[in-house]
Amino acid sequence: MTVQNEAPAVGADEALEVWIDQDLCTGDGICVQYAPEVFELDIDGLAYVKSADDELLQEPGATTPVPLPLLRDVVDSAKECPGDCIHVRRVGDGVEVYGPDAE
């Protein structure tokens, strides 16, 4: 039996970034509950990532770095998201390691 959505191991020295596909966002807010430092619901009811300066990044496909201390919270957000719209990928090669497109 193959377990789906298992992410490859990520080394502590690998930089990660996260983005949200607003076309799939349900506005449930689970991501904000897990990692309010990284995610925020906007007035349109959809979730967005925030910059390190706490600025809402509303451009489609906008990414923000995943701070290592918040990695588990961001991963849990991706796993629990009902819209499967949270994508976490390695900065170096762009490979998605957590989220709906992770291999």
Jmol script that loads the backbone (N, CA, C; Angstrom):
load data "model"
ATOM      1  N   MET A   1       0.841  -1.177   0.000  1.00  0.00           N
ATOM      2  CA  MET A   1       0.000   0.000   0.000  1.00  0.00           C
ATOM      3  C   MET A   1       0.886   1.240   0.000  1.00  0.00           C
ATOM      4  N   THR A   2       0.603   2.169  -0.877  1.00  0.00           N
ATOM      5  CA  THR A   2       1.368   3.401  -0.976  1.00  0.00           C
ATOM      6  C   THR A   2       0.643   4.503  -0.219  1.00  0.00           C
ATOM      7  N   VAL A   3       1.376   5.201   0.614  1.00  0.00           N
ATOM      8  CA  VAL A   3       0.813   6.326   1.348  1.00  0.00           C
ATOM      9  C   VAL A   3       0.953   7.555   0.468  1.00  0.00           C
ATOM     10  N   GLN A   4      -0.146   8.206   0.199  1.00  0.00           N
ATOM     11  CA  GLN A   4      -0.127   9.375  -0.669  1.00  0.00           C
ATOM     12  C   GLN A   4       0.173  10.627   0.132  1.00  0.00           C
ATOM     13  N   ASN A   5       0.698  11.615  -0.558  1.00  0.00           N
ATOM     14  CA  ASN A   5       0.988  12.933   0.001  1.00  0.00           C
ATOM     15  C   ASN A   5       2.091  12.894   1.057  1.00  0.00           C
ATOM     16  N   GLU A   6       2.920  11.842   1.055  1.00  0.00           N
ATOM     17  CA  GLU A   6       4.087  11.829   1.927  1.00  0.00           C
ATOM     18  C   GLU A   6       5.149  12.698   1.267  1.00  0.00           C
ATOM     19  N   ALA A   7       5.729  13.595   2.001  1.00  0.00           N
ATOM     20  CA  ALA A   7       6.700  14.518   1.445  1.00  0.00           C
ATOM     21  C   ALA A   7       8.102  13.957   1.611  1.00  0.00           C
ATOM     22  N   PRO A   8       8.966  14.257   0.650  1.00  0.00           N
ATOM     23  CA  PRO A   8      10.352  13.844   0.802  1.00  0.00           C
ATOM     24  C   PRO A   8      11.001  14.575   1.965  1.00  0.00           C
ATOM     25  N   ALA A   9      12.045  13.986   2.500  1.00  0.00           N
ATOM     26  CA  ALA A   9      12.758  14.621   3.606  1.00  0.00           C
ATOM     27  C   ALA A   9      13.326  15.952   3.141  1.00  0.00           C
ATOM     28  N   VAL A  10      13.247  16.919   4.003  1.00  0.00           N
ATOM     29  CA  VAL A  10      13.770  18.247   3.696  1.00  0.00           C
ATOM     30  C   VAL A  10      14.870  18.537   4.690  1.00  0.00           C
ATOM     31  N   GLY A  11      16.035  18.851   4.171  1.00  0.00           N
ATOM     32  CA  GLY A  11      17.158  19.166   5.037  1.00  0.00           C
ATOM     33  C   GLY A  11      16.987  20.513   5.699  1.00  0.00           C
ATOM     34  N   ALA A  12      17.586  20.661   6.858  1.00  0.00           N
ATOM     35  CA  ALA A  12      17.467  21.908   7.613  1.00  0.00           C
ATOM     36  C   ALA A  12      18.091  23.089   6.870  1.00  0.00           C
ATOM     37  N   ASP A  13      18.994  22.789   5.929  1.00  0.00           N
ATOM     38  CA  ASP A  13      19.654  23.868   5.203  1.00  0.00           C
ATOM     39  C   ASP A  13      18.941  24.240   3.908  1.00  0.00           C
ATOM     40  N   GLU A  14      17.816  23.582   3.610  1.00  0.00           N
ATOM     41  CA  GLU A  14      17.091  23.864   2.385  1.00  0.00           C
ATOM     42  C   GLU A  14      16.033  24.931   2.634  1.00  0.00           C
ATOM     43  N   ALA A  15      16.121  26.017   1.890  1.00  0.00           N
ATOM     44  CA  ALA A  15      15.146  27.088   2.020  1.00  0.00           C
ATOM     45  C   ALA A  15      13.836  26.668   1.360  1.00  0.00           C
ATOM     46  N   LEU A  16      12.729  26.958   2.029  1.00  0.00           N
ATOM     47  CA  LEU A  16      11.409  26.640   1.510  1.00  0.00           C
ATOM     48  C   LEU A  16      10.596  27.911   1.378  1.00  0.00           C
ATOM     49  N   GLU A  17       9.655  27.880   0.433  1.00  0.00           N
ATOM     50  CA  GLU A  17       8.719  28.983   0.269  1.00  0.00           C
ATOM     51  C   GLU A  17       7.317  28.397   0.145  1.00  0.00           C
ATOM     52  N   VAL A  18       6.322  29.218   0.446  1.00  0.00           N
ATOM     53  CA  VAL A  18       4.936  28.775   0.399  1.00  0.00           C
ATOM     54  C   VAL A  18       4.118  29.770  -0.406  1.00  0.00           C
ATOM     55  N   TRP A  19       3.123  29.227  -1.099  1.00  0.00           N
ATOM     56  CA  TRP A  19       2.178  30.078  -1.816  1.00  0.00           C
ATOM     57  C   TRP A  19       0.800  29.437  -1.759  1.00  0.00           C
ATOM     58  N   ILE A  20      -0.224  30.237  -2.011  1.00  0.00           N
ATOM     59  CA  ILE A  20      -1.611  29.780  -1.979  1.00  0.00           C
ATOM     60  C   ILE A  20      -2.244  30.028  -3.337  1.00  0.00           C
ATOM     61  N   ASP A  21      -2.938  29.007  -3.840  1.00  0.00           N
ATOM     62  CA  ASP A  21      -3.709  29.140  -5.070  1.00  0.00           C
ATOM     63  C   ASP A  21      -5.095  29.657  -4.677  1.00  0.00           C
ATOM     64  N   GLN A  22      -5.319  30.956  -4.821  1.00  0.00           N
ATOM     65  CA  GLN A  22      -6.590  31.548  -4.398  1.00  0.00           C
ATOM     66  C   GLN A  22      -7.777  31.010  -5.198  1.00  0.00           C
ATOM     67  N   ASP A  23      -7.557  30.491  -6.396  1.00  0.00           N
ATOM     68  CA  ASP A  23      -8.649  29.910  -7.176  1.00  0.00           C
ATOM     69  C   ASP A  23      -9.244  28.684  -6.479  1.00  0.00           C
ATOM     70  N   LEU A  24      -8.463  28.029  -5.626  1.00  0.00           N
ATOM     71  CA  LEU A  24      -8.925  26.837  -4.916  1.00  0.00           C
ATOM     72  C   LEU A  24      -9.226  27.094  -3.443  1.00  0.00           C
ATOM     73  N   CYS A  25      -8.880  28.275  -2.954  1.00  0.00           N
ATOM     74  CA  CYS A  25      -9.052  28.595  -1.531  1.00  0.00           C
ATOM     75  C   CYS A  25     -10.533  28.632  -1.168  1.00  0.00           C
ATOM     76  N   THR A  26     -10.871  27.950  -0.066  1.00  0.00           N
ATOM     77  CA  THR A  26     -12.252  27.921   0.418  1.00  0.00           C
ATOM     78  C   THR A  26     -12.509  28.999   1.465  1.00  0.00           C
ATOM     79  N   GLY A  27     -11.459  29.681   1.897  1.00  0.00           N
ATOM     80  CA  GLY A  27     -11.606  30.717   2.916  1.00  0.00           C
ATOM     81  C   GLY A  27     -11.899  30.155   4.293  1.00  0.00           C
ATOM     82  N   ASP A  28     -11.571  28.888   4.483  1.00  0.00           N
ATOM     83  CA  ASP A  28     -11.852  28.206   5.746  1.00  0.00           C
ATOM     84  C   ASP A  28     -11.043  28.781   6.912  1.00  0.00           C
ATOM     85  N   GLY A  29      -9.833  29.236   6.639  1.00  0.00           N
ATOM     86  CA  GLY A  29      -9.008  29.883   7.659  1.00  0.00           C
ATOM     87  C   GLY A  29      -8.185  28.941   8.515  1.00  0.00           C
ATOM     88  N   ILE A  30      -8.159  27.666   8.177  1.00  0.00           N
ATOM     89  CA  ILE A  30      -7.351  26.719   8.956  1.00  0.00           C
ATOM     90  C   ILE A  30      -5.881  27.132   8.932  1.00  0.00           C
ATOM     91  N   CYS A  31      -5.419  27.599   7.779  1.00  0.00           N
ATOM     92  CA  CYS A  31      -4.015  28.000   7.668  1.00  0.00           C
ATOM     93  C   CYS A  31      -3.681  29.134   8.632  1.00  0.00           C
ATOM     94  N   VAL A  32      -4.604  30.068   8.772  1.00  0.00           N
ATOM     95  CA  VAL A  32      -4.391  31.205   9.676  1.00  0.00           C
ATOM     96  C   VAL A  32      -4.356  30.730  11.125  1.00  0.00           C
ATOM     97  N   GLN A  33      -5.159  29.721  11.438  1.00  0.00           N
ATOM     98  CA  GLN A  33      -5.147  29.181  12.795  1.00  0.00           C
ATOM     99  C   GLN A  33      -3.810  28.511  13.102  1.00  0.00           C
ATOM    100  N   TYR A  34      -3.260  27.783  12.129  1.00  0.00           N
ATOM    101  CA  TYR A  34      -1.985  27.097  12.337  1.00  0.00           C
ATOM    102  C   TYR A  34      -0.796  28.059  12.332  1.00  0.00           C
ATOM    103  N   ALA A  35      -0.772  28.983  11.381  1.00  0.00           N
ATOM    104  CA  ALA A  35       0.410  29.841  11.210  1.00  0.00           C
ATOM    105  C   ALA A  35       0.005  31.278  10.867  1.00  0.00           C
ATOM    106  N   PRO A  36      -0.500  32.022  11.847  1.00  0.00           N
ATOM    107  CA  PRO A  36      -0.919  33.398  11.570  1.00  0.00           C
ATOM    108  C   PRO A  36       0.237  34.318  11.182  1.00  0.00           C
ATOM    109  N   GLU A  37       1.458  33.889  11.471  1.00  0.00           N
ATOM    110  CA  GLU A  37       2.621  34.693  11.076  1.00  0.00           C
ATOM    111  C   GLU A  37       2.868  34.610   9.569  1.00  0.00           C
ATOM    112  N   VAL A  38       2.313  33.576   8.917  1.00  0.00           N
ATOM    113  CA  VAL A  38       2.570  33.318   7.498  1.00  0.00           C
ATOM    114  C   VAL A  38       1.331  33.567   6.639  1.00  0.00           C
ATOM    115  N   PHE A  39       0.133  33.281   7.185  1.00  0.00           N
ATOM    116  CA  PHE A  39      -1.108  33.359   6.415  1.00  0.00           C
ATOM    117  C   PHE A  39      -2.064  34.382   7.020  1.00  0.00           C
ATOM    118  N   GLU A  40      -2.915  34.953   6.150  1.00  0.00           N
ATOM    119  CA  GLU A  40      -3.929  35.892   6.614  1.00  0.00           C
ATOM    120  C   GLU A  40      -5.118  35.847   5.662  1.00  0.00           C
ATOM    121  N   LEU A  41      -6.319  35.950   6.231  1.00  0.00           N
ATOM    122  CA  LEU A  41      -7.519  36.081   5.412  1.00  0.00           C
ATOM    123  C   LEU A  41      -7.697  37.551   5.067  1.00  0.00           C
ATOM    124  N   ASP A  42      -7.995  37.808   3.803  1.00  0.00           N
ATOM    125  CA  ASP A  42      -8.212  39.183   3.364  1.00  0.00           C
ATOM    126  C   ASP A  42      -9.706  39.490   3.383  1.00  0.00           C
ATOM    127  N   ILE A  43     -10.059  40.710   3.084  1.00  0.00           N
ATOM    128  CA  ILE A  43     -11.455  41.146   3.075  1.00  0.00           C
ATOM    129  C   ILE A  43     -12.283  40.355   2.062  1.00  0.00           C
ATOM    130  N   ASP A  44     -11.633  39.791   1.033  1.00  0.00           N
ATOM    131  CA  ASP A  44     -12.350  38.988   0.036  1.00  0.00           C
ATOM    132  C   ASP A  44     -12.671  37.575   0.550  1.00  0.00           C
ATOM    133  N   GLY A  45     -12.230  37.266   1.778  1.00  0.00           N
ATOM    134  CA  GLY A  45     -12.523  35.973   2.375  1.00  0.00           C
ATOM    135  C   GLY A  45     -11.552  34.873   2.005  1.00  0.00           C
ATOM    136  N   LEU A  46     -10.510  35.211   1.237  1.00  0.00           N
ATOM    137  CA  LEU A  46      -9.518  34.225   0.816  1.00  0.00           C
ATOM    138  C   LEU A  46      -8.227  34.391   1.608  1.00  0.00           C
ATOM    139  N   ALA A  47      -7.467  33.313   1.688  1.00  0.00           N
ATOM    140  CA  ALA A  47      -6.196  33.342   2.401  1.00  0.00           C
ATOM    141  C   ALA A  47      -5.061  33.751   1.469  1.00  0.00           C
ATOM    142  N   TYR A  48      -4.104  34.452   2.038  1.00  0.00           N
ATOM    143  CA  TYR A  48      -2.912  34.895   1.318  1.00  0.00           C
ATOM    144  C   TYR A  48      -1.712  34.693   2.224  1.00  0.00           C
ATOM    145  N   VAL A  49      -0.529  34.645   1.610  1.00  0.00           N
ATOM    146  CA  VAL A  49       0.692  34.598   2.405  1.00  0.00           C
ATOM    147  C   VAL A  49       1.103  36.028   2.731  1.00  0.00           C
ATOM    148  N   LYS A  50       1.937  36.144   3.773  1.00  0.00           N
ATOM    149  CA  LYS A  50       2.431  37.449   4.192  1.00  0.00           C
ATOM    150  C   LYS A  50       3.950  37.477   4.063  1.00  0.00           C
ATOM    151  N   SER A  51       4.470  38.644   3.823  1.00  0.00           N
ATOM    152  CA  SER A  51       5.913  38.821   3.762  1.00  0.00           C
ATOM    153  C   SER A  51       6.493  38.766   5.165  1.00  0.00           C
ATOM    154  N   ALA A  52       7.806  38.735   5.238  1.00  0.00           N
ATOM    155  CA  ALA A  52       8.485  38.751   6.533  1.00  0.00           C
ATOM    156  C   ALA A  52       8.172  40.034   7.301  1.00  0.00           C
ATOM    157  N   ASP A  53       7.766  41.079   6.566  1.00  0.00           N
ATOM    158  CA  ASP A  53       7.397  42.365   7.180  1.00  0.00           C
ATOM    159  C   ASP A  53       5.911  42.440   7.507  1.00  0.00           C
ATOM    160  N   ASP A  54       5.210  41.291   7.469  1.00  0.00           N
ATOM    161  CA  ASP A  54       3.795  41.199   7.807  1.00  0.00           C
ATOM    162  C   ASP A  54       2.887  41.860   6.780  1.00  0.00           C
ATOM    163  N   GLU A  55       3.374  42.023   5.547  1.00  0.00           N
ATOM    164  CA  GLU A  55       2.584  42.630   4.479  1.00  0.00           C
ATOM    165  C   GLU A  55       1.855  41.531   3.705  1.00  0.00           C
ATOM    166  N   LEU A  56       0.569  41.720   3.469  1.00  0.00           N
ATOM    167  CA  LEU A  56      -0.232  40.771   2.712  1.00  0.00           C
ATOM    168  C   LEU A  56       0.223  40.779   1.250  1.00  0.00           C
ATOM    169  N   LEU A  57       0.518  39.607   0.707  1.00  0.00           N
ATOM    170  CA  LEU A  57       0.985  39.485  -0.678  1.00  0.00           C
ATOM    171  C   LEU A  57      -0.171  38.987  -1.535  1.00  0.00           C
ATOM    172  N   GLN A  58      -0.801  39.895  -2.268  1.00  0.00           N
ATOM    173  CA  GLN A  58      -2.021  39.566  -2.994  1.00  0.00           C
ATOM    174  C   GLN A  58      -1.812  39.227  -4.464  1.00  0.00           C
ATOM    175  N   GLU A  59      -0.590  39.312  -4.953  1.00  0.00           N
ATOM    176  CA  GLU A  59      -0.352  38.983  -6.341  1.00  0.00           C
ATOM    177  C   GLU A  59      -0.541  37.477  -6.531  1.00  0.00           C
ATOM    178  N   PRO A  60      -1.195  37.053  -7.629  1.00  0.00           N
ATOM    179  CA  PRO A  60      -1.352  35.615  -7.868  1.00  0.00           C
ATOM    180  C   PRO A  60       0.006  34.907  -7.893  1.00  0.00           C
ATOM    181  N   GLY A  61       0.113  33.830  -7.147  1.00  0.00           N
ATOM    182  CA  GLY A  61       1.356  33.062  -7.106  1.00  0.00           C
ATOM    183  C   GLY A  61       2.437  33.644  -6.217  1.00  0.00           C
ATOM    184  N   ALA A  62       2.111  34.693  -5.462  1.00  0.00           N
ATOM    185  CA  ALA A  62       3.107  35.307  -4.577  1.00  0.00           C
ATOM    186  C   ALA A  62       3.581  34.281  -3.553  1.00  0.00           C
ATOM    187  N   THR A  63       4.884  34.266  -3.323  1.00  0.00           N
ATOM    188  CA  THR A  63       5.470  33.336  -2.362  1.00  0.00           C
ATOM    189  C   THR A  63       6.079  34.095  -1.195  1.00  0.00           C
ATOM    190  N   THR A  64       6.257  33.380  -0.106  1.00  0.00           N
ATOM    191  CA  THR A  64       6.959  33.934   1.045  1.00  0.00           C
ATOM    192  C   THR A  64       7.825  32.825   1.633  1.00  0.00           C
ATOM    193  N   PRO A  65       8.962  33.175   2.191  1.00  0.00           N
ATOM    194  CA  PRO A  65       9.813  32.157   2.809  1.00  0.00           C
ATOM    195  C   PRO A  65       9.111  31.505   4.002  1.00  0.00           C
ATOM    196  N   VAL A  66       9.411  30.230   4.210  1.00  0.00           N
ATOM    197  CA  VAL A  66       8.888  29.513   5.374  1.00  0.00           C
ATOM    198  C   VAL A  66       9.969  29.558   6.455  1.00  0.00           C
ATOM    199  N   PRO A  67       9.735  30.299   7.540  1.00  0.00           N
ATOM    200  CA  PRO A  67      10.721  30.320   8.626  1.00  0.00           C
ATOM    201  C   PRO A  67      10.815  28.923   9.254  1.00  0.00           C
ATOM    202  N   LEU A  68      12.014  28.441   9.459  1.00  0.00           N
ATOM    203  CA  LEU A  68      12.216  27.094   9.988  1.00  0.00           C
ATOM    204  C   LEU A  68      11.414  26.827  11.270  1.00  0.00           C
ATOM    205  N   PRO A  69      11.339  27.777  12.222  1.00  0.00           N
ATOM    206  CA  PRO A  69      10.556  27.504  13.430  1.00  0.00           C
ATOM    207  C   PRO A  69       9.062  27.282  13.145  1.00  0.00           C
ATOM    208  N   LEU A  70       8.578  27.749  11.985  1.00  0.00           N
ATOM    209  CA  LEU A  70       7.155  27.626  11.652  1.00  0.00           C
ATOM    210  C   LEU A  70       6.894  26.522  10.628  1.00  0.00           C
ATOM    211  N   LEU A  71       7.926  25.765  10.264  1.00  0.00           N
ATOM    212  CA  LEU A  71       7.778  24.749   9.223  1.00  0.00           C
ATOM    213  C   LEU A  71       6.657  23.767   9.543  1.00  0.00           C
ATOM    214  N   ARG A  72       6.642  23.230  10.750  1.00  0.00           N
ATOM    215  CA  ARG A  72       5.609  22.235  11.111  1.00  0.00           C
ATOM    216  C   ARG A  72       4.217  22.839  10.995  1.00  0.00           C
ATOM    217  N   ASP A  73       4.034  24.088  11.424  1.00  0.00           N
ATOM    218  CA  ASP A  73       2.726  24.740  11.344  1.00  0.00           C
ATOM    219  C   ASP A  73       2.298  24.948   9.889  1.00  0.00           C
ATOM    220  N   VAL A  74       3.242  25.332   9.040  1.00  0.00           N
ATOM    221  CA  VAL A  74       2.935  25.536   7.624  1.00  0.00           C
ATOM    222  C   VAL A  74       2.600  24.197   6.962  1.00  0.00           C
ATOM    223  N   VAL A  75       3.356  23.156   7.285  1.00  0.00           N
ATOM    224  CA  VAL A  75       3.092  21.823   6.726  1.00  0.00           C
ATOM    225  C   VAL A  75       1.721  21.331   7.181  1.00  0.00           C
ATOM    226  N   ASP A  76       1.402  21.506   8.461  1.00  0.00           N
ATOM    227  CA  ASP A  76       0.091  21.099   8.956  1.00  0.00           C
ATOM    228  C   ASP A  76      -1.024  21.876   8.246  1.00  0.00           C
ATOM    229  N   SER A  77      -0.785  23.145   7.959  1.00  0.00           N
ATOM    230  CA  SER A  77      -1.760  23.940   7.212  1.00  0.00           C
ATOM    231  C   SER A  77      -2.015  23.333   5.844  1.00  0.00           C
ATOM    232  N   ALA A  78      -0.935  22.970   5.160  1.00  0.00           N
ATOM    233  CA  ALA A  78      -1.065  22.374   3.823  1.00  0.00           C
ATOM    234  C   ALA A  78      -1.804  21.047   3.883  1.00  0.00           C
ATOM    235  N   LYS A  79      -1.507  20.250   4.896  1.00  0.00           N
ATOM    236  CA  LYS A  79      -2.144  18.938   5.018  1.00  0.00           C
ATOM    237  C   LYS A  79      -3.627  19.040   5.366  1.00  0.00           C
ATOM    238  N   GLU A  80      -4.004  20.029   6.169  1.00  0.00           N
ATOM    239  CA  GLU A  80      -5.380  20.150   6.646  1.00  0.00           C
ATOM    240  C   GLU A  80      -6.262  21.042   5.773  1.00  0.00           C
ATOM    241  N   CYS A  81      -5.676  21.726   4.823  1.00  0.00           N
ATOM    242  CA  CYS A  81      -6.424  22.669   3.985  1.00  0.00           C
ATOM    243  C   CYS A  81      -7.513  21.949   3.184  1.00  0.00           C
ATOM    244  N   PRO A  82      -8.786  22.330   3.370  1.00  0.00           N
ATOM    245  CA  PRO A  82      -9.865  21.659   2.640  1.00  0.00           C
ATOM    246  C   PRO A  82      -9.847  21.960   1.141  1.00  0.00           C
ATOM    247  N   GLY A  83      -9.221  23.060   0.751  1.00  0.00           N
ATOM    248  CA  GLY A  83      -9.145  23.401  -0.667  1.00  0.00           C
ATOM    249  C   GLY A  83      -7.921  22.856  -1.373  1.00  0.00           C
ATOM    250  N   ASP A  84      -7.025  22.183  -0.627  1.00  0.00           N
ATOM    251  CA  ASP A  84      -5.760  21.698  -1.199  1.00  0.00           C
ATOM    252  C   ASP A  84      -5.091  22.783  -2.036  1.00  0.00           C
ATOM    253  N   CYS A  85      -4.967  23.962  -1.444  1.00  0.00           N
ATOM    254  CA  CYS A  85      -4.446  25.094  -2.218  1.00  0.00           C
ATOM    255  C   CYS A  85      -3.128  25.648  -1.689  1.00  0.00           C
ATOM    256  N   ILE A  86      -2.556  25.026  -0.651  1.00  0.00           N
ATOM    257  CA  ILE A  86      -1.304  25.517  -0.072  1.00  0.00           C
ATOM    258  C   ILE A  86      -0.154  24.679  -0.613  1.00  0.00           C
ATOM    259  N   HIS A  87       0.813  25.357  -1.195  1.00  0.00           N
ATOM    260  CA  HIS A  87       1.949  24.703  -1.841  1.00  0.00           C
ATOM    261  C   HIS A  87       3.253  25.139  -1.172  1.00  0.00           C
ATOM    262  N   VAL A  88       4.043  24.173  -0.721  1.00  0.00           N
ATOM    263  CA  VAL A  88       5.346  24.450  -0.118  1.00  0.00           C
ATOM    264  C   VAL A  88       6.393  23.810  -1.013  1.00  0.00           C
ATOM    265  N   ARG A  89       7.333  24.629  -1.463  1.00  0.00           N
ATOM    266  CA  ARG A  89       8.355  24.102  -2.373  1.00  0.00           C
ATOM    267  C   ARG A  89       9.737  24.570  -1.966  1.00  0.00           C
ATOM    268  N   ARG A  90      10.731  23.778  -2.424  1.00  0.00           N
ATOM    269  CA  ARG A  90      12.123  24.169  -2.199  1.00  0.00           C
ATOM    270  C   ARG A  90      12.449  25.337  -3.113  1.00  0.00           C
ATOM    271  N   VAL A  91      13.134  26.310  -2.561  1.00  0.00           N
ATOM    272  CA  VAL A  91      13.517  27.490  -3.331  1.00  0.00           C
ATOM    273  C   VAL A  91      14.546  27.109  -4.398  1.00  0.00           C
ATOM    274  N   GLY A  92      15.487  26.229  -4.039  1.00  0.00           N
ATOM    275  CA  GLY A  92      16.585  25.894  -4.934  1.00  0.00           C
ATOM    276  C   GLY A  92      16.177  25.286  -6.257  1.00  0.00           C
ATOM    277  N   ASP A  93      15.210  24.356  -6.239  1.00  0.00           N
ATOM    278  CA  ASP A  93      14.837  23.682  -7.486  1.00  0.00           C
ATOM    279  C   ASP A  93      13.346  23.774  -7.807  1.00  0.00           C
ATOM    280  N   GLY A  94      12.570  24.431  -6.954  1.00  0.00           N
ATOM    281  CA  GLY A  94      11.151  24.620  -7.225  1.00  0.00           C
ATOM    282  C   GLY A  94      10.284  23.386  -7.041  1.00  0.00           C
ATOM    283  N   VAL A  95      10.846  22.325  -6.473  1.00  0.00           N
ATOM    284  CA  VAL A  95      10.087  21.090  -6.280  1.00  0.00           C
ATOM    285  C   VAL A  95       9.158  21.241  -5.075  1.00  0.00           C
ATOM    286  N   GLU A  96       7.874  20.912  -5.294  1.00  0.00           N
ATOM    287  CA  GLU A  96       6.914  20.959  -4.206  1.00  0.00           C
ATOM    288  C   GLU A  96       7.140  19.775  -3.265  1.00  0.00           C
ATOM    289  N   VAL A  97       7.326  20.090  -1.982  1.00  0.00           N
ATOM    290  CA  VAL A  97       7.592  19.041  -0.999  1.00  0.00           C
ATOM    291  C   VAL A  97       6.413  18.798  -0.075  1.00  0.00           C
ATOM    292  N   TYR A  98       5.503  19.752   0.018  1.00  0.00           N
ATOM    293  CA  TYR A  98       4.272  19.601   0.776  1.00  0.00           C
ATOM    294  C   TYR A  98       3.168  20.283  -0.007  1.00  0.00           C
ATOM    295  N   GLY A  99       1.996  19.694  -0.012  1.00  0.00           N
ATOM    296  CA  GLY A  99       0.877  20.249  -0.740  1.00  0.00           C
ATOM    297  C   GLY A  99       0.341  19.282  -1.767  1.00  0.00           C
ATOM    298  N   PRO A 100      -0.655  19.697  -2.538  1.00  0.00           N
ATOM    299  CA  PRO A 100      -1.330  18.796  -3.459  1.00  0.00           C
ATOM    300  C   PRO A 100      -0.461  18.258  -4.591  1.00  0.00           C
ATOM    301  N   ASP A 101       0.596  18.972  -4.951  1.00  0.00           N
ATOM    302  CA  ASP A 101       1.456  18.521  -6.048  1.00  0.00           C
ATOM    303  C   ASP A 101       2.745  17.853  -5.581  1.00  0.00           C
ATOM    304  N   ALA A 102       2.863  17.616  -4.266  1.00  0.00           N
ATOM    305  CA  ALA A 102       4.071  16.960  -3.737  1.00  0.00           C
ATOM    306  C   ALA A 102       4.088  15.506  -4.193  1.00  0.00           C
ATOM    307  N   GLU A 103       5.267  15.039  -4.521  1.00  0.00           N
ATOM    308  CA  GLU A 103       5.408  13.652  -4.975  1.00  0.00           C
ATOM    309  C   GLU A 103       5.823  12.741  -3.858  1.00  0.00           C
TER     310      GLU A 103
END
end "model"
wireframe off; spacefill off
backbone 0.3
color backbone group
